[in-house]
Amino acid sequence: MRERKFWGWGYSDELLTDEEDKNIEQRILNNFSLSEVETIPIPKAKDIELHKSKISPPSSLQNLLSSDHLERLNHSYGKSFPDLARAMLGLFPNPPDLIAFPNNQDDIVSILDWADQNNIAVIPYGGGSSVCGGVETDVGDTYSGVISLDLRNLNQVLEIDKESRAARIQAGILGPALEEELKKSNLTLRHFPQSFEHSTLGGWIATRSGGHFATLYTHIDDFVESTTMVTPKGVIESRRLPGSGAGPSPDRIVIGSEGVLGIITEAWMRLQERPQFRASCPVLFDDYEKALKATRLISQSALFPSNCRLLDAKEALFNGAGDGSKHLLILSFESADHELDTWLNRALEIVSDVGGQYEVPREEKQDAHKSGASGTWRNSFIRAPYYREASVRRGIIQDTFETSITWDKGYKFIECLKENVSKAIQEITGKETTVTCRLTHTYPDGLAPYFSYTAFATPSTMIDVWKEIKLVTNEICIAEGGTVTHHHAVGRDHRVRGYDLQRPEGFKNMLSAAKKAVDPQSILNPGVLFDPENKDIKNWMS
Amino acid sequence: MRERKFWGWGYSDELLTDEEDKNIEQRILNNFSLSEVETIPIPKAKDIELHKSKISPPSSLQNLLSSDHLERLNHSYGKSFPDLARAMLGLFPNPPDLIAFPNNQDDIVSILDWADQNNIAVIPYGGGSSVCGGVETDVGDTYSGVISLDLRNLNQVLEIDKESRAARIQAGILGPALEEELKKSNLTLRHFPQSFEHSTLGGWIATRSGGHFATLYTHIDDFVESTTMVTPKGVIESRRLPGSGAGPSPDRIVIGSEGVLGIITEAWMRLQERPQFRASCPVLFDDYEKALKATRLISQSALFPSNCRLLDAKEALFNGAGDGSKHLLILSFESADHELDTWLNRALEIVSDVGGQYEVPREEKQDAHKSGASGTWRNSFIRAPYYREASVRRGIIQDTFETSITWDKGYKFIECLKENVSKAIQEITGKETTVTCRLTHTYPDGLAPYFSYTAFATPSTMIDVWKEIKLVTNEICIAEGGTVTHHHAVGRDHRVRGYDLQRPEGFKNMLSAAKKAVDPQSILNPGVLFDPENKDIKNWMS
């Protein structure tokens, strides 16, 4: 296994180059008008002390459970800003006592049996890319111990049904391995979240992951044909069906359950043929409200572009995809079946009618999505998680938050969030900042805006400052009618002043009762989504 | 209020003409080689005796509850074959004691409070079009009484958001009234189940209704933006969002809950602009396997036809849309935004490649879907529920069952169902029959076949014969890997040897626990989906 950084994104051998690091430092100095900035060193695993494991595995499970020091570090946190910050500072007060590496579903049944009998909390762990406290092992003192259950060995494509374009896939497979395997059959799941390299199928299903594409088939929810989930009270396997009206969907309670109901072990997933045809065109707008309108009209046209990503002028500038004077709409179509001229031409007619500008004749080539403004954006998108570590080392908070809203409120909502979060950050940090926005997904009835900001702090203040900002953003998203998360999941970080208010109380009661039916001891991911009644959990944000 | 038939489909003033009735009789005589057939008269309400209501309303609810004789008849059953048969025979052993007609959500809260305190079962009733025992008032003896709660007075479109193309709509509105109201804003829900005239928004949501269109946006599930549901433990209202990844979807447990969790009172629904462009072409096939393949390729092309309905040769013949020698694929496209030549032309290329035949030049007109083979089919589709009453009067079972399956099993599954159900019917009835098939919906990963049959029985045997056939079809659908229902819902009739086996046991336990959290006395639609543990319910099929 290639070793992953316990303190940052990606593999341990994928460090930023000195040049990249210096560039980011320079940007920080310029951004906050500083002459110098404190930089803390990258921590070394051997310098970090962890408390002794409180539990030891029974002999029957010895081969499946590890208390390896580096694994305990790696499984303490996900990859949110405060996760990286705490790791960079060497703060690991609540590591898992043990990490489980089951090799199959039966192993998981045995591990859950043991944990259930011994009051041990179990945190499901896929790629560990959670940015909302979804895999954190801080479960309080009412458990005798905590296990991080890593699904990395359940990493196979078990069966491919080419006729139905579907495959039975194990939950622990990472994005690249999955796509490599499907490619052999000219198929693709076509689900590319930003975390793709370091996230798993099971994680995507558990968190209702959103893919890279802007419309139609992009959410993992729509790709799930059936699921298998191990709970402390047995295995729940749904029937493979293209559609069904037989009661509430059994899969839809698994999808988004974030590990509180069971461990997803495998799923039949709907696939697509690999696209052969592409058409793409960047469109510029002087006026943001018009740009939003154009995006709405495209979303309501049933043309279903694969990309329809609107970057506001500053977001485009910060991503090297513009000079900051115009808003950029990246418009792309993909198909495995047909040429897309008719689709793109009609889309361009629609955007022109509301002031969109594009080059005539437009550039037509197979790899258009990898060149020009679209390409610059694409590279920046993939590289972004890596750049964060340079900021974290300097106490600089580079973070994002994402939400969704119906079109009627869209423009005011985005303006309100940008303004109020900027203001709040200025009040909290004493320094000006710019909150920029892009749309990650658009729907016929609404949009999903994604906000980025960089806030000033120092290595010693960054965690508290981040927390303050996070609570404000949770609060504003909810107060203005949005959701506290559109595709990053709830975890622990989105609960306080967020999900706890958004979720209908009666639904919480139903979900909590459903959990008790399959996890009566509340051993599964306690504190995520809600606090189990029979255990004492403290959310670190409250 | 226009009076509805308590013994058949539609309004009391919409009788079959004598000519229609005679035509159907002649068809029956021919079909089963009979020289004459017993015909029972249409029952009269005044001739039917009902047991005295076991409960009386408290004075505070007197205006909302009725024990009117005709209403009790009308609310005893849905519109399945055995419902019509029992009504035609005047068999009403378990009518509701009272019918509730709440005027608003507060009324529903009050009625549920009273019912909850007095151990009274409550059966939600929308348009009463259930064909699976979803609204039947037979709840056994462990309740002190049973109310049918009719939502007819919650029938308003409360709010329209034209920008997001969405509307807040009360659950009791019928299809035609809803569309009439939306038409004023050039919008449509575009959800047209066969029951459209006599079914309601709330019923569609509660049963995961499937619309008339074959691909993409047709299921009610996808149109729901948010829901409001009254439970005995309070109101659950979800947030209006175009998309969300905040935990399992609160709406997806409401959708398909068939009244066992609460009474859906209103919902924000996603709408579409009314289509202006249409393109349609009937395609003929000599070979059914090739026809299925063509349908699959279209379903996987991302062209998203509004209709892609494959009728096997005999189904086409019986619907007057063919001579019985060829299989008919009705292929149509609709759009509010663009001309559809490119779409239809590409689809015709695909079907030609696998042997589909169509006329060149194809007929192009605005109302193509209302003329030719497509039009004949359309009229037959709308009129079908009315024709049934002429059969029921003669003891002839004219019924359908529907399911879904992935493409890999598709062809064999359809052949197996046709053959085995025909055989079973012959064994049960002693007379040959033909089971025909059409596809109602197609998906990239599978298809939804819908089977029709006519079986011989007499007025005195028809209920028992139907039950035997139903149990066989439930059983075969499940054994062959399908679902016991794709869009007719579960109710009571699909449970025995069907849903009870299909649904994962752990999911049942979660759903049952969720119900207890909001309906601890199990007053809501007992016996539908599952039997509550704390009450004694006997499924009439077992």
Interface residues (C-beta under 8 A of the other chain):
Chain A: D161 E163 S164 R165 A166 T207 R208 S209 G210 H219 D221 E225 M229 T231 K233 G234 V235 I236 E237 S238 R239 R240 L241 P242 G243 S244 G245 A246 G247 P248 S249 P250 R252 I253 V254 I255 G256 S257 E258 L261 R270 Q272 E273 R296 Q300 S301 A302 L303 F304 S335 A336 D337 H338 T342 R346 I350 S404 I405 T406 W407 D408 H441 Y443 P444 D445 G446 L447 A448 G481 G482 T483 V484 T485 H486 H487 H488 A489 V490 H494 Y499 Q502 R503 P504 E505 G506 F507 N509 M510 L511 S512 A513 A514 K515 K516 A517 V518 L529
Chain B: D161 E163 S164 R165 A166 T207 R208 S209 G210 H219 D221 E225 M229 T231 K233 G234 V235 I236 E237 S238 R239 R240 L241 P242 G243 S244 G245 A246 G247 P248 S249 P250 R252 I253 V254 I255 G256 S257 E258 L261 R270 Q272 E273 R296 Q300 S301 A302 L303 F304 S335 A336 D337 H338 T342 R346 I350 S404 I405 T406 W407 D408 H441 Y443 P444 D445 G446 L447 A448 G481 G482 T483 V484 T485 H486 H487 H488 A489 V490 H494 Y499 Q502 R503 P504 E505 G506 F507 N509 M510 L511 S512 A513 A514 K515 K516 A517 V518 L529
